Amino acid sequence: MKNIELYKPKLDDLWFREQCMSDSKTMNYNAGYDVHYSGYHYDTGCIDFPKEKWQSWVNDKLNNPNLFYAYILDKDTQSFVGYVNYEINKTKKATVGIVIKNEFRGQGYMRPALNLLIQNAKNNGVVALIDTVPQTREQALKVFYDLGFNKVGEFVSKKFNKNEIVFEIEKKL
């Protein structure tokens, strides 16, 4: 089991978010979707996050009581390995997200990070965690299912103009 903690980043720590979001190997899961937001790169999934946007991001996201965002810190190496987040809606359900930096994938960080995120959400009154995960992301789905998430629906999305089956998953807390 990895020795990790969830670390709320400070403004000067946002270099890691910028690094993740500009790395095509880390962001490839995000590529090929027809979304229209500033800085999104369709071909790589990368999202521009220049330093001049950091302060407004902190004001909008880190100071938002309905949003939890934290880095995954490996306490043994003192390295950031990814990040987790959730956003609470009006029904006290929260949409969850997790990104493990490419070089740390497959090393056992996802499960303990999600466990810590689940505990944090429970402590903050969240009644359920929800996510959407493409059917092809079998390893990620396995971890979610092992942690008590259940498939509650599915839909078809387009990735690079091809149909992709996406599962809606939920864990009641």
Secondary structure, 3 states (H helix, E strand, C coil): CCCEEEECCCHHHCHHHHHHHCCHHHHHHHCCCCCCCCCECCCCCCECCCHHHHHHHHHHHHCCCCEEEEEEEECCCCEEEEEEEEEECCCCEEEEEEEECHHHCCCCCHHHHHHHHHHHHHHCCCCEEEEEEECCCHHHHHHHHHCCCEEEEEEEEEECCEEEEEEEEEEEC
